[in-house]
């Protein structure tokens, strides 16, 4: 329990090297067309539901609803009885450049329901959860990479 409290306390202080409840990864370059085509299909295939999307000349933004999943063993060891994730995928043109390929990024938000902590806790990420997030990011990156066209 003490470990849980220290992780929770550190997450909000903004010091480097601390774990946050959000997993972030660059997933490569993609055109707006690739983002429009690949992201919704991939999100659906991994059983998330699209909540919002916004596509402009400056970039794209996709956000899913929270989706419940079974807690991983290392999350259960922290006292979690439920877990859920939300995915945000966005892209922007490189600053000061006019290009059809935008830099794409994925963010995966993680929440655990830990009754001893008073409910949903957003400042915890475990090794098993991060591996799951890396798999999602890697697979999406591969799909975007296969869709990028040389213009």
C-alpha positions in Angstrom: 0.0 0.0 0.0 2.8 2.4 0.8 4.2 1.9 -2.7 0.9 2.8 -4.2 0.7 6.0 -2.3 4.2 7.1 -3.2 3.6 6.4 -6.9 0.4 8.4 -6.7 2.0 11.3 -4.9 4.9 11.5 -7.4 2.8 11.4 -10.5 1.5 14.9 -10.1 4.7 16.7 -9.1 6.1 17.0 -12.7 9.6 15.8 -11.9 11.4 13.9 -14.6 11.6 10.1 -14.6 8.2 9.7 -12.9 5.5 7.5 -14.2 2.3 9.1 -15.4 -1.1 7.6 -16.1 -0.7 8.3 -19.8 1.5 6.3 -22.2 2.8 8.4 -25.2 4.6 7.3 -28.3 5.4 8.7 -31.7 4.0 6.4 -34.3 5.6 7.8 -37.4 4.5 10.0 -40.3 1.2 9.8 -42.0 -0.9 11.8 -44.5 -4.4 13.0 -43.5 -5.9 10.4 -45.8 -3.9 7.6 -44.1 -5.1 8.8 -40.7 -8.7 9.0 -41.9 -8.5 5.5 -43.4 -6.4 3.6 -40.8 -7.2 5.0 -37.4 -11.0 4.4 -37.3 -10.5 0.9 -38.7 -7.7 0.0 -36.2 -9.7 1.5 -33.3 -12.7 -0.7 -34.2 -10.6 -3.8 -34.7 -9.1 -3.5 -31.1 -12.7 -3.1 -29.8 -12.6 0.6 -28.8 -15.4 2.9 -29.8 -14.6 6.3 -31.5 -15.9 9.2 -29.4 -14.6 12.2 -31.3 -12.6 13.0 -34.4 -11.4 16.3 -35.8 -9.7 16.5 -39.2 -8.3 19.9 -40.3 -5.5 21.1 -42.6 -3.3 21.5 -39.5 -3.7 18.0 -38.3 -6.0 15.2 -37.1 -7.4 14.2 -33.7 -9.1 10.9 -32.8 -10.4 10.1 -29.3 -12.0 6.9 -28.1 -14.5 6.3 -25.3 -13.1 4.7 -22.1 -13.1 0.9 -22.6 -13.0 -1.4 -19.6 -10.5 -4.3 -19.6 -9.5 -7.0 -17.1 -6.8 -5.7 -14.8 -3.3 -7.2 -15.3 -1.7 -9.3 -12.5 0.6 -6.5 -11.5 -2.4 -4.1 -11.3 -4.4 -6.6 -9.2 -1.3 -6.7 -6.9 -1.8 -3.0 -6.3 -5.5 -3.6 -5.3 -7.1 -2.9 -8.7 -10.5 -4.6 -9.3 -11.2 -2.8 -12.6 -9.2 -1.1 -15.3 -10.0 1.0 -18.3 -8.3 2.8 -21.1 -8.9 5.6 -23.5 -6.9 6.2 -26.7 -6.0 9.5 -28.4 -4.3 9.6 -31.8 -3.3 12.9 -33.2 -1.0 14.3 -35.9 0.4 17.7 -36.8 2.5 19.0 -39.7 6.1 19.7 -38.6 6.4 23.3 -37.3 7.1 25.7 -40.1 6.8 23.2 -42.9 4.2 22.6 -45.5 4.1 18.9 -46.1 1.4 16.2 -46.7 3.0 13.9 -44.1 2.2 14.8 -40.5 3.9 13.5 -37.3 1.5 11.1 -35.6 1.4 10.4 -31.9 -0.7 8.0 -29.7 -1.6 8.6 -26.1 -3.2 5.9 -24.0 -4.8 6.9 -20.7 -5.0 4.3 -17.9 -7.3 4.2 -14.9 -7.6 1.6 -12.2 -10.4 1.2 -9.7 -8.8 0.8 -6.3 -11.4 0.9 -3.6 -8.7 1.5 -0.9 -7.8 4.7 -2.8 -11.4 5.9 -3.0 -12.2 4.8 -6.5 -10.7 5.4 -9.9 -6.9 6.2 -9.7 -5.4 7.8 -12.8 -1.7 8.1 -11.8 -0.6 4.4 -12.0 1.0 2.5 -14.8 2.5 -1.0 -14.4 4.9 -2.9 -16.5 2.2 -5.2 -17.9 0.0 -2.3 -18.8 2.9 -0.5 -20.5 3.7 -3.6 -22.5 0.0 -3.7 -23.6 0.2 0.0 -24.6 3.5 -0.6 -26.5 1.8 -3.4 -28.5 -1.1 -1.1 -29.5 1.3 1.7 -30.5 3.6 -0.7 -32.4 0.8 -2.3 -34.3 -0.8 1.1 -35.2 2.6 2.4 -36.3 3.0 -0.6 -38.6 -0.4 -0.1 -40.2 0.3 3.6 -40.8 3.7 2.9 -42.2 2.2 0.4 -44.7 -0.3 3.1 -45.8 2.1 6.0 -46.3 2.4 7.0 -49.9 5.2 8.9 -51.5 3.8 12.0 -52.9 
